[in-house]
Amino acid sequence: MKLLKFFLVSTLILTSCHQERPVDSRKPGWLYLNFSHEPSSHDIRKTTEHSAHHLSTMILEGLMKINSEGIIEPAQAERVDVSNNGLTYTFHLRNCFWSDGTPVTAQDFASSWLSCLHPQTPSPNAYFFFCIKNAKAAHQGLVSLDQVGIEVPNEKCLVVHLKYPINYFLEIMASPFASPIKYTPQASDYSSLLCNGPFKIQRWVHAQEIRLVKNPHYRCKDAIKLQGIRISLVNEESTLIALFQDHQLDMIGPPFCHISQSIQNGVFKPDNAYTLQGTLVSVCNFNTEKFPLNNIHFRKALAYAIEKEQLVDSMHMFHTRAAYSLLPETFIQHLHPAFRFCDSENAKECLKLALEELNIQQDQLPKLKLTYPLSKEHDAIKNIVQILQHQWKQHLDLDIDLEALEIQQVTAKLGQRDYDIGFVSWAASYPSPFCYFERFLSKDTKKNYTGWENPQFISLIQNATNSTDNNSQAKYFLDAEKILASDMPITPLIFWDYCLITSNRVKGLKLCKTGNLCLESLDITPPKN
């Protein structure tokens, strides 16, 4: 296999050396990017896809934003006042405008958030707003939407009343999901979407491209050097390489698209690589409401049988790290991984104990299935689940079937808890450990795929959200993760790091902690002849 990869890379290099280069057709001031996954929607309220997340940060802006240093700062809001008890946030909006020149108002934010909370709206992101007074009850249809703790005293003032004080609320406000969504009257397609961010959508051709042009009404338009962004929608690695070498793309690689590390090392110059520790973590979810995964020792047996380093070794083509914590190192101080290394003997003991508690023999266990998403960009995920399947057979003599589905089908099945073991990947939408833990605060949360709930865990997370001391907060989070690792509703597998290969035209490239482009610093300059 390695010889074949070497041959393919060598052939690619030699072929590129002997073919005449096409004329560079890239426009001056335009960034040429690629998404391996086309967003299923331009409306961030309707999806949790990473590609939709990236697109939203280019065309929308919330009350707050994350700068290149990972610091939360005002964006559409000019300032925010917080009450002494931490329950009321008053946002004073700047004089900002939509892409059609109409003013952005406080009501635009309120209407967008309330639409997420509507009981008949299947928004996977509604839980982001559950910290607001009566938000969860309204989403469940228990109270009316006008009882949600959101007030609009005037068009430039938005008042938010929280159910309880939380110290990461401004981080939530910096998430793309908290950006306002608005359309021209009686329309809901991409061409009628109004944008209040740096760019607006000019063109969207399914499976081909998304074209963004500079928003002339953006509040910081003078700070944006780019004139436009062309996002191609290619998921074939060989095509991506060819497009990059033929001067049709300015950057390739994660977090926007994946190319194997072996090809990166064989074809591209290291000085054109931008690397950053990633926040995307792949996780095994265990359905705690389904037999025999409702048994804690059975879940532990599966988790302890996983050799995560072997997963990483098999992924030498990609920038990955074994995950013994759900949290990225950049998100918390003094991180002490809570999840164990592989322990085959302990895994067998846990399986034995589980069978005794369930009062069955191993051959009486139902056939279990690992559900995972089809990967358009590479075969890496398929490779991971096949190794998991092999390890469970090797260490526990368990035969686990594999079920590959489209990502939307996977999230639907997991959301309905119609699965046994589910492989998914989670990325941070804002730079806080809570971003990973909040799904477990209630078994009723749509994104709590496991159905697991623990009062002690909830109490620790609530203590962390109320704490103003960083060290105390970190301890609460770490203690909460120990409970998560003890009950084992999930086990983290690997982290995916970012590694962008860029053309010589790209200057000032920076990614924020959540993996989005820092557009203010980014520039495109003509390469020197």
N, C-alpha and C positions, 0 to 999 in steps of 0.2 A: 504493500500500500504506500509506504514512504517513497519507494522507488518510482511508483506511478505519479505521486504528487510532485516529485522532483522533475520528472519528465514533463509533466504538464506546465509547471512553472517555467522550466527552461525553454520549452517550446513557445510559451507566451512571450518570454523575453526576446528570443531570437526572431520570432515573427514580427514583433513590434519594431525591432531594429532594422529589418529589411524592407518593411513597407513604408511607403511615403506617407508622411503625416497629413491628415486632412487639415484644411484651413480652419483656424480657430474662429468659430462663429459666435462665441460668447459675447454678450453685450457688455460694454464698459459699465461698471457700477452695479452689475447684477451678480448675485450669488446663485450658483448652480448646484443644487442639493438633490439628494435622493431619499425617498422613504421606501423601505422594503414592504411595509404594510400600508395600503391605502386606508385612510380613516373611513370608517363606515358612516360617519356623519360629520358635518361641519358644526353641529350644535353640541358643545361640550357637555350639555346637560344630559345627553342621551348615550354617552359612551365613556368608557374608562381606558380606551386604547392609548398606548404610548404615543403613537403617531398623531392622534387627535390632540393629545396633551401638548406636543411640540407645536402643532399648527396653531393652537389657540393662543400660545404665548407670542406668536408673531402677529396676530390680527386683533387680539383683545387685551384689555388691561383692567385689572381690578382696583380696588381702593388702595391696596398696598402691593409691593413688588419685592422680589428677591434680587439684590444686586450681585455683582460678580464676586464679592467677598462673602456672600451668603447672609448678608444682613438685611433685615426687613426694613423697608423705608416707604414713605408715602408715595402714592402713584396718582390715581385719579382723585384721591383725597389730598387736600392740602395739609390738613392736620387732623388729629384725633384726640378727643378728650375722654379720659377714663375716670369713672366715679371712684371714690375712695374705697367702696366695697367691692370693686371690680366687676360689678354686675351690669353696668351701663356704659356702652361705647357710643360716643357721638362723633360722627364723621362729617367734616366740613369739606365739601367738594370744591375742586378747582373749577375754573371756567374751561371745561373740556367740551369737545364736540365729537359727534359721530362722523363717519366718512361722508355723509351727505350734507354736513355743515350744520345740522341741528344740535342743540345743546344736549349733553349727557346730564341727566337729572337723577336725584336720589330715588325717584319713583322707578326709574329704569332698573336700578339695582333691586329694589324691593319687589317689583313685579317678576323679575327673573328668578329670584330666590324662591318666592312663593310658588311659582310654577313648578319648581323642583319638588316642593313639598305637597303639591296637590295629590290627594289619594288616588286619583286615576292616572297620574303620570308615572310611568315605569322608569323613573330616573334612578340609575344605580348610585348617584352621588348625593341623594337626599340626606343621607346620614351625616354629611359634612355640617349640616345646619342644625343638627339635633341638640347642640349646646344652647341654642336660642330658646327662650321661654315659649312653651307650647308647640314648638316646631314638630317634635316627634308625635305628639298627640294629634296634631293637624294632619300629618302624613298618614296616620292610622285611621283618620276619619272620626276621631273622638271629639274634636272641637273644630270650629270653623277656622278658616285661614285668617280671618280678620282678628282672631285672638292670638296670633303669633306675635312675639315680642319685637316687631319691626314697626317703627314710626317714621313718617315723612312730614316733619313740621313745615318744610318749604323745599323748593326744588334743589337747593344746595346743601341740605342738611338731612342726614340719615341717622336715626337713633336705633340702636340695637340693645335689647334687654336680654341678658343671658339667664339661663335656668340656674346656673351656679358659676362662680368665678373660675376662669381657666386662663393660664398664663401663655397659651399658644394661640389665642384667638386671632391675633394679627397675622400669624403664620397662615392660618386658614384663609384669611382675607387676601393673602398673596397667591393662593392657589388659583389655577385657571378656572376651576369649577365655581369660584366666587365672582368671576367676571360677568358683567351683564350681557344678556343676549337680546337683541332687538332686530326686527325686520321692518322693511318698508310695509305700509299698510296692506293687509290681506295677502300676504305672501310668506313663504317659508323655505324657499330654495336658496342655494348658495349665492346666487346673483342678487338676491334681495336682502342678504345679511348685512346689517350695518356694523361697521368695525370702529372701535375706539382705540385700537392699538397702532403700532408702527406701520402696519401694512393692511391692505384690503384685498379680497379675492377678485382677481380680474377674469380668471378662466379656470374651469375644472373639467377635464376630460377623463372620464372613468378609465382606469387602468393605464393611463398615459401620463398625465401631468396635472399639477396644480400650479397656477401662475399668480403670484402676488405682486402688487405694485405699491409703491410708497403712498401712505395715507397723508394727503396734504393738510388734513385737519388734526393730525395727531399733536398732542400737547408738546412733545419734544421732537418735532419733525426736523429741526435744524441739527439735532445731535445724531440723527440717523444718516449715515453716509451712503448706505445702499439705496439704489433706485428701485430695485425689485429682487424677487427671489423666484427662481423656477425650480419646482420640486418635481423631478421625474418619479415615476412609480414603477420601478424595476425590481424584481426579486431574484433574478438570475445572477449569480456571482460572476460568471464569465462575462456577461453583458456589462455589468458594472465596471469591471476591470477595463474592458475595452473602451467604454465611454470615458472613463477617467484618463486613460492614456491617449485618447483621441481628442482631448481638451473639450469634452462635452460636460464634464462635472468638475466642480471645484473642491469637493471633499467627499470621501466615502468612509464608512466604518461606523461602529456603534457610537452613540445611541440611535442613529437614524437608520442605518442598514448594517448588515454584518458581512464582513469579508474575513476569510480565514487568516489567522496570524501567520501561518507558513507562507502564504502568498504575500502578505504585507512585508515579511522579512526578506523574501526573495526578489520582489519587484520594486519596492519603494525605498526611498532614502529615509533613514531614521530622523534626519533633521526636519522632515516634513510631517512628522507625527506629533499629535497632541494627545496626551494621555491624562486620565483623571480617574481616581477611584470611584467606581460606580455605586449606585444605590439600588439597582435592580437585583432582586433576590428571587431565585426559583425555590418553590416550596412544595412539599407534599402535604395535602390536606387529608385528614382522616374523618370520615363521616361518623361522628360519635353517637348518632341516633340510629345507626344500622348495625345489626348483628353481623359479625362478632366484634366490630370496631367500637362498639359501645363498652368494651372491656378495656380498661386502662393498660393492663399488662399485655394485651394483644397489640395495642398501638405501640407500646414500648418495644416489643419484640421486633416489629417492623422497622422502627427507627434505629434501634441499636445494631441491626444487621446491615445498615448502609455504610459502605466505605466511601466517604465523600472525596477523599484524596484520589481514589481511583476514578471518580467522575471527572475531577480536574485533569488528571493525567491523560484521560481519554480525549480531553478537550484541548489538547496542546495547540490546536489551531486558533483558539479563542482566548481572550483575556478574562480568565475566570479565577475565583478563589473559593476554597471550601468554606462553607458557612456554618459556624458553630454558634452563631447568634443570629437573631432575626434583624438586628440593628447594624447599620453601617458604622464603622469606626469613627467616621467624621461627624456623627450625630450625637455622640454621648461621650462623656469623660469617664476614664478608668473602666473601659469595657472589659468585663470578665465573661467570656462565652459560657452560656448556661447549658447548651446542648452537648451531649457526649460524643466522643470519638466512637468509631465502630468497636463493638465488643461482642464478638460472636457467642461466647459462652454465656454472657448475661442475656443476650437475645434469646438463646435456647431456654434458659431458665424462666424468662418472662413468658415465653410461649407455653411452657409446661404449666406454669401457674395459671395462665389464662384458660387453658383447656380444663384444668381442675375446677376453676371457678364456674366455667360455663357448663361443666359436667358433660363433656363430649370428648370423643376421640378425634385425633387430627384428621382422619379420613372422613369424618362427618362434617367437617367445615364446608360451608358453601363456597362455590367458586367465586373468587374476588376479581375485580377488574380495576385496572389503573387507567383512568381517563386523562388524556393529554391533548393539547392543541396541535393541529397540523402546523408545521413551520414552513412558511413560504420562503424565508430567506436562507435557510440552511437545514441540514439534517441533524443538527446538534441535539435538539430536544428528543428526537426519535432515538438517537444514540444514548442519551441519558436514561430514558425509560427502559430501554432494552438492558442496560447494565443493572438498573434497579431490579428488573425482573430476574436477571441471572443471580444477583446477590441474595435475593429472598429465597430462591431455589437452593443456592449453595449453602447458606447458613441455617435456613429454617425448613428446607424441603417443602416450601410452599409454591404452588403453581399459580401465578398471577397472570391473568389475561390482560392484553393491552387494547385500548379503545382510542383511536385517533379521530378527532372531530374538528370542525372549524372552531376558531376561538369563541365566536358568539354562541355556538352550541355548547361548548365546554362551560362557559360562565353561566349559561341558562341552567344546565343540569346541576352544576354546583350550587347555584342560587336556590334551586328547588330541593336540594339535598337528595337528588336522584342519582347517586353515585356511591362508590365504595372508597376509592383513593383517588384524589384529584391533583394533578400537576398543574400549577399555575406560576406565574411570575408577577411580583409586585414591585412597583417603583414608587418612590416618594413623590408626592405632589406638593409637599412643603417640607422644609428642613427641620423636622422634629420627630423624636421617637414615637410620639403619639400617632403619627401617620401610619405606623405599622400595627399599633396596638388597639386603635379605636374600634376596629371591626369586632373585637372580642368583648366589648363592654355590654353587649346584649345578644342573646341567641336569636333575637328577632331581627337583627340587622341583616339586610339582604346580602351584604358581602361577608357575613360570618358564615362561611360555607360549611363549617364543622358542626354547628349546633351546640358548641361548647360554651359554658358560662361558669364562672367561679367567683363567688362573692369576695373572697380575699384578694383575688386579682383585681377586681373592679375597685375595691377600696384603695389598693396601692396606686392604681392609675389616677384615681381621683385625688389622692394625696399629692401625687406628682404634679397634677395640673394646678393645684392650689399653692404649691411651694414657690417661693421667690428666691430660694437659695439653690444655686446650680448643683452643689455637691449633694444636698438632700434630695433634690429632684432626680439626679442620676441614680442614687441608691434606691429610691422608690421604683424607678423603671427597671433596674437590674433585679430587684427582688420580685417584681411582677413577672419578669421573664423566667425566673427560676420556677415559678408556679406553672407557667406555660410549658416549660420543659419537663416538669414533673408529671403533669396531666397528659401531655403529649397529644393535643388535638392536631398539631402540625409539627413538621420538622423541616427546618431550612436546609437547603442542599448546597447551592453555590451562589456567589455574587458574580455579576457580570460587570466588568470595568469598561470604561470608554476609551476608545483609541481611534481618533480621526486622522486620516491621511489627507493632507491638503495640497492644493496646487500652489505654485509660487505667487499666484494673484492674491491669495488670502492673507490679510494682515489683521492683527489685533484679535485673533480668535480666543474666546474664553467661553467656558461653560459654567453655569452656576451649579450649586450642589445637587440640584434635582435633574441636571443633565440638559437643561435648555440653553439655547444660544443667548449670549449677552450681546444684543444687537447694537447697543450704543458704541461698543468698542470695535465692532467688526467693519472691515473695509476691504474693498477690492481694488487693486492697483494693477495696471498693465505690466506684464512681466518684461524684464529687461532683455533685449535681444543679445 
